[in-house]
Amino acid sequence: MLERIIFLCLYPPELDGSAFSNAEFVQGLAGRGFTIEVIAQPCKGDAEYDQWTSQEHGVIVHRVPVQIPYEGKPPSQTQLREIWGFIEQTLAGRNGNMPEIGVIGHDSWAWYEPLLHGFGLPVVQHLRGTPTRAIMHNIYPPDATTEYLERVMSADQIVALGHHFERLMLELGYPSDRVSTIHNGVDVDHFYPRNGWNGELTLMRQHDIPEDAVVVVHASNHYPVKRITDIVESAHFVIRQHPKVIYLIIGEGPESDRVRSAVDESPYSANFRLVGRVAYADMPNYLRIGRIFVLSSESEGFSRATVEAQACGLYLIMSDMPAGLERTGNGIRGTNYRVGDAQDLARKTLDVLDMDAGEFARITKAGRDFVVTNCSYDVQLDRYERLLRTIAKRV
């Protein structure tokens, strides 16, 4: 019977959607009686978080001594060697308390799959984002792609974040009975549509957003792949026709200075609110301020922020990357525009702003219904536990 699991993954307090999703699975499984260990990347505030994780959930977290590169590039030989040695030392010399299954919770950790197999563990490999999406777009270093894919394909089971990742694995020859799609889960009792004004009104006053404003929201880690300046450019066309539109941009990252500069140079800078990072507990209220959620990325896995936005009843506009088409159901649960085309994004945003109220309600309801049925946290945790138990019996 499966009792002990070890995760190699991004883990909070890292402010990344994959880290939060891993934590939900880890802590949820711990709450169901599993003994869980985590090997994770170092990040600011990790000592306090790891102590809380141990006290609250009984989960032991081991932090590797160097950073894990996960935005589309392989680890250096030094990083690979140090992380490999740390994992090996963590697992070696155990008497009777060896994990029974190893879960690689993010694509960037696939490099260490042979080590888990070397300790006799069946391996579950998650595909959440980079480098998998970098390979799909032919931007991962060619000399690393073959080796990386060999390690991914050696896993005993692949868990894809979206069906477009699952299709990639099938095209590469991975057995169809060993790949499953399990979407990001979201607590639909925490992320739900606005019903009157509650905490949202306080946030609107805090950020000087008029009560009659129509708010377009974007939330992400500000990496170049997110193409946030496309949103700023598109806003020029939108605000001319709808002066009450306010763009609320949440998050920080390497592109934040560039985004601020684009806003400062915009003739409509007064219609933007750049609020930086916000506490995750506050995200539902920030989302409920909005009417539309825009994700302008050129590639994604299965954006957690878009799931949360649809759960809160926002209308979803995404670029036509594979994940965008999957998230909108090819237009059934939202709208797609041509990736990188700010004018097309503006046109599609104006279409939604001018949409008949009945049509708007029908599409946003379809989005939330999809999330409740397919992406609610409890549903996904049940599926995940069943899958892990099946793999433990099979291998």
Summary of the structure (lengths in Angstrom):
residues: 395
radius of gyration: 21.3
end to end distance: 12.3
largest distance: 69.3
contacts: 1342
relative contact order: 0.11
helix: 49%
strand: 16%
